[in-house]
């Protein structure tokens, strides 16, 4: 177990990456040593008013969950020791109120729980910086979901800036099953000049029993009428839900989440009501999300439908079954989602993937094959992203005047920028300091000053800090309209969806139906609605990307199928190959055979060796 190998490493102040399956206690491992030392300091009367540990995770919901899971054991320890320990745990995210932020300045949390973006803001907060001067532990949870994108690049620079403030900080990374672990470890700790910093790897890959299946709601995915197929999909879902105590459904998009909750309520009103079914996604109000999570922990919900917001390591109690509507698009994501079921040490991981067309069937069959055979997607860590670099240079210049050579060496200590060329770095400095006069014609103005003689840079303009704070991070900008009943926030809808609404229109949000009354600015006022058919909101940019390794597996399988048709293999031989290669039943094998038969005889089969470009006569 990770506790066996990880606790002493953290206690001995060694950098460590802990990789283990979902539900194995990775978070417990990292906090055992930290809580032990904080409790010891408290009992000796030497606990100071400062931040000892910074915990960073990509999800606000996960942060709130960690706070609950730390506060309860601390209360229990106080009860057992009959002493007030006074160990504070605080959450600082976009959901944190101004009052809570002010309170943190006065009484800083000993364990600070935050997100990558909020950490970058805190590093640039003059008042809070004093509390970060002697951080001893830096924990990055769900590191696999950060390292593969620009949020992770942004975080890597924040980690290095914190390391400069606290040279003795111990870095701890927590990851689900992922590859290659060596790259993730290097990403976590970075470099000290030209030398890689030491980082131990705790790789605990015990095999939990897995019950994974791809399910088609009908015998033929082509010949069945769409409406019948749609009805059968809900029948299949309903049947699976009723066979299990608690079910978690992943839909990939917020719109689909709303649609599924509403349709289950409408189609099976005697089984689902507002008490035992709920929606969970990032566009719901904070109160709604927290209530759903707590009800799930308390066993009050029969089924929860989520887009992607519950796939990371939130403690949501016991889940019997996970259903994925359509492909999760990567092996790691499938295992992460499936691991929500059986989120205990010796429980069975049980998941079903429901497919609605033959493209999805092929993709999900190969996804299942890779999951069963433990072929995990390799993470590709972005390097030398100059847009993220510009953000951090601007942030550092706001905080202090610094020599560009010192800044360059600080930046090159991160894994993501270790190969950064001086020319690219200096061009970024020139861009930020407004040396390209033509940019002013496009209303792009200098953000920092640069003295070529001394090599020093610093902030420019009175509004520098506000501009930095309000434009931080790499999450794509989305324009949301807040939906309210009176002063109570229900959630958020896309601005484009609001433009199509007229007073009296009915729409669904959080699984409940509301009637639109009016809008003022970026707020829409609604009331609880009468029973009229609602529309489902659409949110911008919700598509999940297909992982590179899975895409190559699909291309390879397509080529193998084309080879068999080209060599005039019989139907029986090709079906036998499908059964040997994939973990599918008779119906699925038959569907896959006819899919490739039609492509081979009436079109062209694209593969990992062949790109097909469609053209039109006009």
C-alpha positions, 0 to 999 in steps of 0.5 A: 500500500502507498502508506507503507512506502510513502509515509517515511519518505515524506517524514524524512523530507524527501521529494516523492511521487506516489502513484497508486490506483483510485481508492488506495489512500494516496491523500492519506499517505501524504497527510499522515506525516504532515499531521503527525508533525503539526500535532507534535508541534502543537502539543509542544507549544511551538506551532506558529501562525504560518502556512506549513503545507500547501496542497494544490489540486485542479478541482475546487470540489476536491479541495472542499472534500480534502478540508472535510477529510482533514478537519474531522480527524483533527477534531477526533484527535482533539477529543482523544487528547482532550486538548485544543490543538489549534491546527487550522485548515483553509481553502483558497479558491475562486469560491472563497468569500472576501470575508474568508480571505480577510480572515486568512490574512489574520489567522493563516491556515497551517494547511492551505488547500488551493488551485493552481490559479489561486496559488499564482494569485497568492504568490503575488499577494503582498499581504499573504506572501509573509505567511508563505515564507517558510512552507515545508511541504508542497503537495500536488494532487491529481498531478496526471491531470495537470502535467499534460496541459498548460495549466500544469506548465503554469503551475510548474512556474508557480512551484519554482517561485515558491521554492525560491521563497522556501528553499527547503520545501518538500514536494509531494506528487499524488497520481493515479495510474499513469505513464511514464512515471519518470517524466511526471517525477521530473515535472514535479521537482524540476532542476537545480541548475543543470542537475535534476532534483532528487525524487523518489517514486512510489509505484503501488500498482496492486491489481483490483478486480475489474468488471468492465463491459461495453454495452449496446442497448440494441442488437443493431446500431445501424438498422434500429430507428433513432427514437427506439435506440434512444428509448432502449438506451434509457431502459438499459440505464434504468435497469442497471441503476435499479440493480445497484444501490448507488450509480454514478453516470458520466456524460462528457458534457454539461448539456448531456448531464442535464438532459439525462437527469431530466429524461430519467425523471420524465420517463420513470417518475415513480423511480426518480424524483428530486430526492434520489437523483442529482446533477453535478457539473462545473456550471452549477452553483456552489451550494448545489454542488456541495449538497450533491456531494454530501448527499452522495457521501450520506447515501441519500442518492440513488444516482448522480449524473456528472459531466467530468467534475466527479471523475477526480479523487473526491471522496463521494462514499460508496458507489456500486456502479459507474456508467459512461455514456459514450467514450471517455476518450482515454484509458487513464480517464476510463480507469479514473472514472471506473475507480469511482466505483469500488473506491475502497481497498478490496472492492470490485471496480465495476463500470459499463460503457454504453455506445450508441453508434459504430464509431463509438463501439470501435473506440470503446472496444479498443479502450476496454482492451487497453484498460484490461491489458494495462496499456496506459496513455503516456502523458505528453508534457508541454514545454517552452510555452511562451504565453504562460511564460509571459504571464509569470514574467509579468507577475514576477515583475509586479512583485519585485525588480529583478535581473533578467539573467537571474530570472532566466535561471529561475525559469530554467529550473522548471521541467517545462522550461529547462530547454528554453532558449535565451533568444525566446526568453529575451524576445518575450521580455522585449514583447512585454516591455513594448519594444515592438512599437507596431503593437501599440497600433493594435492597442497592445501596450508595454506591461513591464519596463526593461533597462538594457544597461543593468538588465533589470525589469520591473512593473509598469503602470498603476493597474498592473496588479489588477490586470495580472490578477484578473487575467491569470491562468490558462483555462479558456475564457468563458462568458457565463450568466449567473442564474438566480432565484431572488438572491440564491444562485442556481448556476450559470448558463452560456451567454449565447443561450441567454440571448435565445431565451424569452420571458416565460421560456422554460429550461432545465439546470441542475436537473430542475426546471426553471422559467426565465423571467428577465435578465439584468446585466450578467444575471438571469432571474428565474422561478421554479417552473410549471410542468412544461417541456423544457429546453436544455442549455448548451455550453461552449467548448465541451468536447473531450480530446481523444488521447494520442495513444488510443488514437494510434491503437484505433488506427492500428486496428483499422489497418489490421481489419483492412488487411484481412478484407484485402486478403479475402479472409472469410467472414468467419475468420474475420469474426474470429480475429475480432473475438481474439483481439477485442473483448466483445460479445457476438452482437458487437463483433457482428456490428464491427464486422459490418462496419468495416465491410461497408467501409472497405467495399464502398469507401476507404478505411483510414488507419495509422498508415493512411489518411483519408481526405474527403472532397466534394465536386462543388 
